[in-house]
Amino acid sequence: MIVLAIVFILLGLVLLTGGIWLITLGGSVYYAIAGLAFLLTGFFVKKQQTIARLLYAVFLVGTALWALSESGFDWWPLATRMGLFLILAIPLLIAPKFRRGGIKVLLPVWAVLAVGTLASLLVDKHDTSGQLSAEVKVAAPNIGNSPEDSWYAYGRSDMGQRYSPLDQITSKNVKNLTLAWQYQTGDKKGPGDVGETTYEATPLKIGNSLYICTPHNWLVALNADTGKKEWQYTANISPDLQRQHQTCRGVSYQPPASGIVPVAQTLTTPSEKLAPKACDAELFLPTSDAKLIAVDPATGARCSNFADDGILDLTQHMPFKQHGYYYSTSPPLVAKGLVIVGGSVNDNYAVNSPSGVIRAFDVHTGELKWNFDSGNPDETAPIGPGQVYTTSSPNSWSVASADTKLGLAYFPMGNRTPDQIGTYRSPAEEKFSSSVVALDLDTGKVAWVRQFIHHDLWDMDTPAQPVLLDLRTKDGLEPALVVPTKQGDVYVLNRKTGEPIYPITEHPAPQGTEIKGDYTAKTQPSSALNFKPPKLKESDMWGATPFDQLWCRIEFKKLRYEGQYTPPSSRGTIVFPGNFGVFNWGSVAVDPKRQVMFGMPLYLAFTSTLVKKDGSDIGPANQGEHGLNSNEGGPYAVNMKPFLSPLGVPCQQPPWGYVAGVDLTTGKVAYKHKNGTIRDLSPLPLPIKMGVPGIGGPVITAGGVVFMSAAVDNYIRAYDLSSGKVLWHARLPAGGQATPMTYVNSKGEQMVVQVAGGHGSIGTTIGDYVMAYKLK
């Protein structure tokens, strides 16, 4: 009894102390009351008095009423408010030295509340059920230049639709999918790698070969039937802890002028050791040491006709050339005889960083044809000898799209580094920051630009490849562009003019910044089609136990938060949605026939803290995208990280991840379902559906099936496009943070391929797998 009494007293002291602190911050009085109840219960337990049970019964009833008033009949918030307290009632009920008094009160109270809490599992307050119409609204849509059985670009074609016209696999037979083959590349995260070493690649399928890159820029050709390696080119990239990312999302393809599809040879000699050769068809491999390498699809030999024996140095004309600060993580755009390259510039490492210039090179020679520098947007003619691009100008690190009929390329734009300090930006940089820009394919001149956040201070760059389709509207068939954003907006624009198809409105935003000379935009735009979450409240704070939930509530009250777009601050600001975004580079998939969209919105709060640099040691800096980064040359460093409890779980209550279906002809969300389980998040491998975060993207097929992995549990799933319900799933040997693809092999069988290699910064299982499935 002494031990039990001490437990109650100690827990009571924690609750009371934390509860008083929370009250001083303007928060709930519940925890202080709970602390007093625990202290009194512990005191009477020590005395072995019946009132201990009666008091605890009253406490449980009061806690249940409080929990229901805050969260309603919702399992996860209710269980974490009630669970531990219900467990602590058990030793009170069975304590051997206690007189029996009070059991007749505590036992039924405990039983009713325990059953009631468990019953909340049967209620799902977060799913929105509905159906997308199966009606074909556009019988013969434009799906790009990729043959039906192939996958010629990252999003299958330069339209970025992630839609395949293949229909062998349907909602009725998808349950019969089985593993056909798997391949391990041998390229895994090593001790000299940065934290965000990730395997995010989507293979190309050309002829009967798959072409896939690895995190350290190996390019591997695999037989599409068997998964056997045909050849491998290794770019020999050295580890570099100054990179924020070590990844390769994919390679790009230039078809041959002859029209004869290249046939990959099976070679034992490493392709990088072959003599360079003149190439008709080309594969383009971006590397993390800022090179663009052109290789022959048949052998992997470098293309002697492109740049310097197949290697193009992307650091040329850069104003600053710190190693590891600039490189490409996404495949370049190949269109109209050009290979067009953006680049990733490290966020918040230095005020003076490489330029975010977008450059177009002749696809066969590597000759520079034009350059669009958002810091100097009117001068697109090739830069002259001795000249340099604009320092740290907004970049385009994600995947671009193109409409060759209109002669336009569409680039999602990032921000000027530093992200949280806006004093360095020129008017041109302000204009193109966090936007989509349409560039003329012939000249690089700006056709139009549409900005999605004004004076971005939150790292809300546009992360996703724009998706192109011809959309049926009240005015007829319009050339449309769909852009999902980190903020949760899905912008639907006319891709010829940039004008909105669905309305865009401006809304007041929080004001006030402590950085001298800086400002916050008075309003921010919002699309009529959006997945923005409601403003966080103290009652939304969560934790695995009442104690880390209390910690999260205290932090919530300490941090600055006035809703979305609360300015960064030295006391710390809650950024919600966080810089993972509601949508990220995985973008969305659209069915251009049914005119519907499938996406994976997620909700995870971050914190952003400005650290004033007064000459004192700020600690280890440049820790990657999440952590303390120095903004060298600026007055403040910045510390960005997920808003987590001391136990490492998000401070805001679940769900954190969904799948959703949208009718693009009406802009209405048909369904929204929790996505993913805690199978790989908890100490016990329980596949409890919770709605977990993820990063990656979906693929839609004409068979009415969507394939996606992405979530932080190690599964690939097939969803019914009409309802969003899971039809099939398979366990992966590592995290599936890559977008899948589908094709037909030489035997006429539809295959689905998923890369499973994990994601270093979100903690999924690391691996080096390429997994292929087909119907049995």
N, C-alpha and C positions, 0 to 999 in steps of 0.2 A: 504493500500500500504506500510505503514511503516513496518508492520509485515512481509510482503512478502520480502521486501528489507532486513530486518534483517536476515531472514532465508537464503537468498542467500549469504549474506556477511559472516555469521557464517559458512555455509557449505564451502564457498570459502576459509576461513581461515584454516579450517581443511584440505581440499584438498591441498592447497598450502604448508602448513607446512609439512604434511606427504609426499607430492610430492618432496619437496626439500630434505627431509631426504632420500627418496628412491634414488634420483639422486646421493647423496653423497655415497651411497652404490653401485653405478654402475647400478641402475635400470632404468626403463622407465621414460621418461620426461613427459608422458601424464598427470599424476595427477597434476603436478605443473602447466601445461598449463590450465587444467580444473579448478584449483583453481583460476587462474587469470581471466578466463572467468566468473566464478561465482561472483567474487568480482566486476568486471566491470558491470555485469548484475544487481547486487544488487544496485550499485551506480546509474545506469540509471533508475532502477525501482523507487528508492526513488525520482528521479527527474521527474518521469512519462514521460519519453522520449521514443519515438518510437524505438530508436536504441537498447533498451533493448531486444525487440523481434527479431530484425534483428541479433543482436549479439548471442542471444541464438540459433537461427536457424543455424547460422554458426557453433556454438559449437556442436549442435546435429549432423550435417553432419560430422564434423570432428571426433566426437566420434564414429559414425557408421563405418566410414572408418577404424579407429583404431581397433575397436572391430572385424570387419571382417578380418582384417589383422592378428589378434592374434588368433582368434578362428574359423574362417570360419563361414559357415551358420549352426550353431549348437545352438539349443535352449537354454540350460542351461547356458553356458558361455556368450552367446549373451544377454539373458534376464537380467542377473544380471549386465551386463555392461550398458545396455540401459534402463532397466525398470524404475528405480527411476528417471532418468533424463527426461524420457518421461512424467512421472506423474507430475514432477515439471513444465513442460511446460503448463499444464492445467490452473493453476491460472494466468499465463501470458496471456493466450488467453482470459480469461473471466473477467479479472480485470476491474471493472466498471469505474474507474476514468482515465483509459488509453485512449488516443486518438486511433482511429481505425488503425492508421498507423502501418504497420508491420505485421498485421494479415494475409494479402494476401501472405506473405512470410512464416511466422512461421506455419500457419495452414496446408498448403499442405506438408511442410517438415515434420511436426509432423505426419500427417496422413500416408504418405508414409513409414516413418520409423517405426511407430507403426504397420502397417499392415505387413511390411517386417519382423519385429521381430517376430510377431505372426506366420507368414508363416513358420518360421524355425521349428515350431512344426511338420510340415509335413515331415521334412527330418530327417532321422535317420542315423547318421554317424558312429554309434558304433556297430550296429548289423551286424553279418555275417551270412547270411542265407545259408542253405545247407541241405543235407539229409545224414543220415547214412543208409547204405544198410540194408535191412531186410533179406538178405541171411543168412541162417544157415551155418556157416563155420565149426563148430564142432558139429556133430549130438548128441553125448552122452558124454558131458563134465563131468568132475569131479566137483560136486557142494558141496562136503563135506558130513558130516555124519548126517545132520539134515533131518528128514522125510519131505516129500514134503509139508505136511499140517502144519508143525510146524516151530519153530524158536528157536534152541537149544543154540545159542551163540550170542554174541553181533552183529556180522556181519552175522548172521544166522548160519554159521558154522565157524570152526577155520580157514577156508580159507579167511574169511573177505570180501567175494564178495558183500554182500548186494544185492544178487540176489535171487529172489523167482521163482520157476518153475510154480507158480500158474498163470492161464490165464483166470479165469472167468471175471475179470475186464479187459476190452480192451479199445483201443483208441476210439472205437465207442460207448461203453455204459458207460464210466466213468462219463459222465455228469449226470448219474442217481444215483450217490452216494449220500447217505443221512446219517445223524447221527443215529446210531443204539442205542448207549448208551453212557453215560459219568459217570465218577466216580471222586470224589474229595477225596484226601488222607487226608486232614487236616494238612499237613506239609507245612508251608509257611515260608518265610524269616521273622525273628523277629528282634527286636531292638538290641539284643546282637550278631547279626551275622555280619560276614565280608561283605564287599561290593560285592564280587564275590560269592554270594550265588545263585546257579543256579540249574535249573531242566533240566538235560541233559540225562535222562535215556531212554533206549530202553528196552521194556519188553522182556522176554522170553516167548514162548508158548510151554508147555509140557503137553501132554494129552489134557485135555480140560480146562487147567488153564493158566492164565498169571501170571508171577512173575515179580514184579517191585520194585525197591528201590526208596527212596525219598532223598532229599538233606541231611536230618539229619539221614540217615541210618535206616529208617524203611523198612522192607521187607514185601510186601503185595501180597497175592495170590487172584486173581480175577477169577470169572467164565468167561470163554471165550465167552459164549453165551450172558450173561446178564450184565457183569461188576459188579456183586454183590461180596462183599468181602467174602472170604472163611476163611482166617485167617490173622493175622498180627503179625510179630515179630518186636519189637521196641528195637533198640540197646542202647537207653538211652545215647546218645552222648551229652555232655555238650557244650554250646557255647564256642568258643575260638577265640579271636580276633587276635591271632598270626598265625592262618591259613591264607594262601592266597586264598584258595578255600573252599567252603562248598558245595560239590556236590557228586553225585553218578551216574555214567554213566550206571551202570548195574550190574547184578549178573551173576554168572557162574554155570554150571550144570555138574554134573557127573552122567551119566545114571547108573541104577542098573545092577549088574552082572547078575541078573536073566532075564533081558530083559523085565520085566513087568513094563510098564509105571506107575509111581505113580499117584494116584488119590487124589486130595486135598479134605480134609474134611472141612465142614463148622463148625467153632468153635466160641464160644462166649468168651472163656478164652483167654487172650493174650498169644501168643505162647511163649514169653520169661519166662512165669511163669510155663510152663509145665516142667515136669521132663525130663532131657536129656535122649535120647534113642539111641540104636545102629542103625546106618543108613546103608542102602545099597546104595540107591540113595542119592545125596547130592546137596544142593544149597550153593554157597559160596558168602558171603556178605562182601566186603571190607568196613572198617569204617574209619571215619576221625579222630579217636583217635588211629590209627595204630594197628587195630586188623583185623584178618580174622576169620569170624564166619561161621561154617558149620551147616546147619539146614536141617531138614527132609522136603522134598517137600510136603508130605501129611499133616503135622500138623504144621510145623514151629518150632517144638521143636529142641533144639540144639542136635547135634550128639555126643553122649558120647564117641564114638570110635575115634574122631578126636581131637588131641591136648588135651587141658584141658577142658573136657566136652564141646567141640565144639568151644572153643575160643583159637586162636593162637595169641600170642603177637609178633608183627613184630618189636618191638624195641630191641629185644634181639641181643646182639653182636654189637649194634650200637656204634660208637665212641663218639657221642654226642646225647643227648636225650632231647633237648629242646622241651617242649610240643608245639604242633601245627606246628612243623617244618617238620614232616615227616608223611605220610599217603598215602593211595591208593584212587584215585578218579575213576579209571577204573577197569572193571572186570578182574580178573586174567585169565590166560590161563589154560584150563584143557585139557590135552592131555597125552596119553600113561601112564595112572595111576598116573599122577602128577598134582598138582595144583601149577602153577608157578606165582609168585607175583613180580611185579616191585613196584615202589612207586614214589610219588611226593615229591620232596625236595624243600622247599621254595626258590624261586629265590632271591638272593641279600639281604638276611637278615643277614647272617653271613658267614665269611670265613670258620669257623669251624662248619660244619653242619653235619647231619646224612649222611650215605653212600647211594649211589644210587644202592646198590647191588640188583641183581635179584636172587630169591631163589626158588628152586623146592622142594616141600614137597610131601610126600606120600599122595595120594588123600583120603585114608581112615584113616590113623593114624596121619597125621600131622608131621611125622618124616622127618627131613631135609635130602634130598638126594644129592643135590649139590647146590653150590652157585657160581654165576658169578659176581665178583666184577671188574668193568672195571678199577679200580685203581690197581688191582692185578689179571690180567686176567688168568694167568696160573695155579693158585691154585683154582681148582673148587671143590675139596673134601670138605665135610662138615666141617665148621670151628670148632676148638676145644674149650674146656672150657677155659674161661679167655681171649680168643682172641677177637679182634674187626675188623670190616671191615674198608676199607680205608675212610678217612674223605672226605666228599663232592664229592665223585666220580660221574661221569656222570650217570644219572639215566634213567629209562624207565617209564615214567608216563602214556603213552598212552596205546593202546590196541595192544597185540601181536597176531601173526598168527602162524599156525603150518602145516607142511606136515608130517604126521606120516609115510607115505610110505618112504620118504627120511630120516625120523628120525630127522628132523630139526625144530626148533622154531625160529621165526623171530621177533626181538625186535627193535622198533624205539627208538633211544637213544637221550637223552638230553645233556646238557652241565654241566661242573663243575661250581658250584657257587663260586665266582661271575661271572655273564655272561659277563660283559664288561671288566673284568680285567683278563688277561691271564697269569700273572706271577706265579700263584700257581700251574700250571698244570704240571703233570709228563708226560713223553713220552707215557705211556700207556693211560693216560687220553686224551691226544691229539689224539691218534689213534682212540679211540672209541667215541669221542665227535661228536654229530650231525651226526649220521650215522644210518645205519641198520646193526645189527649183527645177524648172523645165528649161533645158538648154538645147539650142539648135545643134543637131548632129554634125552639120557641115562646118559651123563656125565657132561653136561654144558660146554664142551670144545668148543672153537671157531672153526667153520667150515670156515667161511669167514666174512669179514667186508667190507662195502663200505661206505666211508665218503662222505657227500654231501656239507660240507663247512669246510674249513681249518681254524684252530685257530679262532673259532667262538667268536666274540666280540659283537654280536647283538641279542642274545637270539633266534637264528634261529635253535632251536632244531628240531629234526624230530618228528612232532606231530601226524602223521596219521598212522592208522593201515595199514601195508602192505597187499596188495590184491593179492591173489594167483589164477592163472589160467593157463591152458595149452594153450599156444599161438601158432597159426599157423604162421610160418615164412618161409623164403626161404629155410631154412635147415630142414623143417618139423615141427612137433609139439614139442615145447620146454616148459619145466617147467618154467613158468615166475612168476615174482614178480613185482608188480606195486606200486611205492611209491611216492605219492605227497608230496611236501615240502612247507615250508613257503616262500621260495625264488621264487616259481613259477615253479620250475622244476618238471616234472613227470618222474622219473627214471623207466625204464623197464629193469629188470635184469633177468638173468638166476638164478633161486632160488637154484639150486644145487651148482653152482660155484661162484655166485656173479658177473659174467662177464656181461657187458652191452649187451643188445639186440639192443637197439638204442644207437648211439654213445654218448660218454661223452667227452667233450673237456674242456681244461683249458684256462681261459681268464685273462688278467692282471687286477688287482684290485687296488683301491686307496691305497696309502701308507702314513705312518706317524702316530705315536701315541705319545701322550704327557706323557704317563705313563712310568716312568723310568724302564728299564729292560724288557719292553714288546715289541711286534712287531706286524706287520700285514703281513698276507700271501701275497706273491707276485702275486699269481694267485688263482682263484676260479673255481670250476667245473661247468659245465652247460650241461644239457641233450638236445639232439636234439629235444625231445618233451618237450615243456615248455610253460608256460603262463606268462613269465616275462613281466612286463610293460616297456615302454620306459623311459628313464631318464627324470626326472621332469625338467621343465623350469619355469622361472618367469611367463610366460604367462599362465601356467597351474594353477596358483593360483586363488582361487575362494572365494566367500563369498556371503551371501544373499543380500548384498548391495555393491556399489562401495567402501564404507568406510571400511568395514571389509575385503574386497578384498585388499584394499591398505595396511591394517595392515598385512595381510598374505604375501604380496609381501615384505614388510619391513622385516618381520621375515625370509622369505625365503633367503633374501640377508644377513641377520645377521648370520644365522646358517651355520654350515659347511656342505657342500654337494658337492660331486664330483661323484655322482651316487651311485649305489648299492655297499654296503660294504665300505662306507665312515667311517673311524674309529670314535669311540666315542670321545667326546671332552668336555672340560669345558665350551666352548662357546655354546655348544649344537650342536648336529648333527641330520640331517634328516635321518631317517631310512625308506627306501621305497624299497620294501614292508615292512610294519611295523611288529611288533611282533605278531599281529593277523595272519599275514601270508596271502599268496595267497590261501593256503589250511591249514586247521587246523585239529583238532581231528575228524571232521566229515568224513574225507577221501573222497574217490570216490567210485562209484558203477560200477561193470563191468557185462556185459552179456557174459558168457563164450561160449554161442552158437553163437551169432552174432559177438563176439570178439570186442565189443565196450565198451566205457567208458563214464560215465556221471559224471560231477563234477561241483562245484560251486566256480570258482575263484573270489577272491575279492581283492580290491586295496584300502588300507588306509594307509597313511603315519603316522609315529610316530616320536617323537623327543626323543633323548637320551642325557642327560646332566650329565657329571661327576661333582660331588661336592666335592672339596678337603676338607678333614677333618683336620683342623689346630687347633683344640681345641675349636673353637667357636661353638655355638649352630646352628645345621643345620636345626632345626625345627622338626616337627612331622615326624618320620620316620617309616618304615615298614608299608606302607599304602596299601600293596597288590601288585598285579602284575603290576598295573598302579599307579604310584605315586613315592614318595621319599622313597627309601629303603637304609638302613644304611651300608650294607656290613660290619657289625661289625668285627673289627680286620683288616680291610683293609684300605688303604690310601684314598680311595674315596668312597663316597656314589653315588648313581645313581638315577636320576629322569627320568622315562619313562612315556610318555603319548601320546595319539593321537594328531596329528598336527591339531588343531582346531582354528577357528576364535573366536573373543570375543563373538559372538552370538552362539557358540557351534556347528557350522557346519564345516565339513572338509575343510581345507585350499586348498586341491587340487580339481579341478572341477570333477563333476560326468561324467560318471557312476562310482560307487564304487563296484558294484556286478553284476555278470553274472551267467548264466548257459552255459555249453559247452558240446559238444559231440565229441568224438574222435574215429576214426577207429584205433584200436590197431594193426591191421595187417599192416597198412601203416604208422602209426604215424601221420596222418593228422587230423587237427581239421576241422570237418564238419560244425559246426555252433557254434556261440557264441552270446547269446542274453542277453540284460539287464534283471535283475531279481529283482522284488519287487517294491513296491510303497512307497510314503511318507505318506501314510494313517495314520500312528502312529508316524510320526516324526514332523509334522507341527501342528500349532494351529488349522488349519482348516482340518477336516477329509476328505481330497481329495485323492482318490486312483490314483494319477498320477504316471505312470510308470517312474521310474528314474534310477533304478539300484542301490539298496541300499546294505549296508554291511549285513552280516549274519554269523551265526556260527551254525553248525549242518551238517547233511549229507543226501544223497539221498538213495533211494531203488529202484531197477529195478525189474519189474515183466516180466514173459514170455508173458504176454498180450501186451507187447510193451509200457507199461506205467511206468513212473518214479514218485514216490511220494517224496515230500520234503517240509518242512516248512522252518526253519533256518533263513530266512530274518527277518529284524527288524520290518516288519509289521506283524500283527497277522493273518496270513493265512497259511493254508496248501494248496498245489497246486499239481495237477497232470499234468505232461508234456508228450507230445508225444516223445518217445525215438528217433524216426527217425528224427524229425525236431526240437525238443526242444521247440515247441510251447506249451503254457498253454492250457490245455483242460478243466480243472475244478478247482475251488478253493472254499474253505469254510472258513468262519470267525472263528477264535479261540478266546476263552475268555481270553487268556493270550499268552505271547510269546512262540513260538514253537521252542525253541533252543535245540531240541533233534532230533535224527534220528528216523523216523517212522519204522514200521515193518508190515508184513502182514501174515495172516494164514487162515486156514479153521476151522470153528467152528463145533460143533457136528451135526449141521443141514446141513452141506455141503456147507455153505455160505462163500465166501471169505471176510475177514474183513481187514480193514486197521486201525492201531492204531497209534495215535500221542499223545505224552505227551506235555502238554501246561502249563508251570509253570514259564516261563520268565527267564531272565538272569540279575543278579544284576548289573554287571559292564557295560553292554551296554544299560541298561535302558528300556528294554522291560517290558511289563505288568507282574507283579508277580501273580502267581496263583498256583493251586495244582491239575490240571485237567488231566485226562486220557480220550481221546476222541476216540470213535470207529465208523467207517463208514462201510456201506455195500450198495449193490445195492438195490434200492426199486422196 
